[in-house]
Amino acid sequence: MDALAVFLVEDNSHIRLSLIPALQDLIGAQILATAESESDAVAWLAAHKGEWDLAVIELFLKRGTGLGVVGWTHGRLQRQKVVVLADHASDTVRRRCRNAGADAVFDKETELDQFIAFCLGLNNASAGRQG
């Protein structure tokens, strides 16, 4: 089974350094690359179309926004999913992210278990397509 290929957009180094091993250990993900700003994320996505399975995007970046990154993923392959991690995922934030093209939105503080379950579901779906 191939590992879930993940692109991570997170500007907080402590969170990024915690998320990477968690994704690797809990769901067997392969972290392809990380970005800390909207422009770096869009540049990486433009150069690697079709190569990733999951983009995990922080909503509030120091330079640019996660919404800009999400919006740029329009036209991605059907198998490619986009998840937003937000510090405070209010109904308004969720609606804005979904309208921008996110497949799911999770609150970093209260919904990490649901986020991991979502990722595991993607991994299982990927395994089913290969088998």
Residue pairs with C-beta under 8 A, 6 or more apart in sequence:
1 28
1 123
1 126
1 127
1 130
2 126
2 130
3 28
3 29
3 30
4 27
4 28
4 29
4 30
4 53
4 54
4 119
4 122
4 123
4 126
5 29
5 30
5 32
5 51
5 52
5 53
5 54
6 23
6 29
6 30
6 31
6 32
6 52
6 53
6 54
6 55
6 56
7 31
7 32
7 33
7 34
7 35
7 41
7 44
7 45
7 48
7 52
7 54
7 55
7 56
8 16
8 19
8 20
8 23
8 31
8 33
8 34
8 35
8 55
8 56
9 34
9 35
9 36
9 41
9 55
9 56
9 57
9 58
9 61
9 66
9 69
10 16
10 19
10 34
10 36
10 56
10 58
10 85
11 36
11 37
11 58
11 61
11 62
11 63
12 58
15 58
15 108
16 34
19 56
20 31
20 34
22 116
23 29
23 31
23 56
23 119
24 30
24 31
26 116
26 119
26 120
27 116
27 119
27 120
27 123
28 123
29 54
29 119
29 123
32 48
32 51
32 52
33 44
33 48
35 41
35 43
35 44
36 61
36 62
36 63
37 61
37 62
37 63
37 64
38 61
38 63
38 64
38 65
38 66
38 68
38 69
39 63
39 64
41 57
41 64
41 69
41 72
42 68
42 69
42 72
45 52
45 55
45 69
45 72
45 73
46 72
49 76
50 77
50 80
52 80
53 79
53 80
53 81
53 122
53 126
54 80
54 81
54 82
54 83
54 119
54 122
55 69
55 73
55 80
55 81
55 82
55 83
56 83
56 85
57 66
57 69
57 70
57 82
57 83
57 84
57 85
57 102
58 66
58 84
58 85
58 86
59 65
59 66
59 67
59 84
59 85
59 86
59 87
59 93
59 97
60 66
60 86
60 87
66 84
66 97
67 96
67 97
67 100
70 82
70 84
70 97
70 100
70 101
70 102
71 100
71 101
73 80
73 82
73 101
74 101
76 82
79 126
79 129
81 103
81 104
81 122
82 101
82 102
82 103
83 102
83 103
83 104
83 105
83 106
83 115
83 118
83 119
84 97
84 102
84 104
84 105
84 106
85 106
85 107
85 108
85 115
86 93
86 97
86 105
86 106
86 107
86 108
87 107
87 108
87 109
88 107
88 109
89 105
89 106
89 107
89 111
93 105
94 105
97 105
98 105
104 115
104 118
106 112
106 114
106 115
106 118
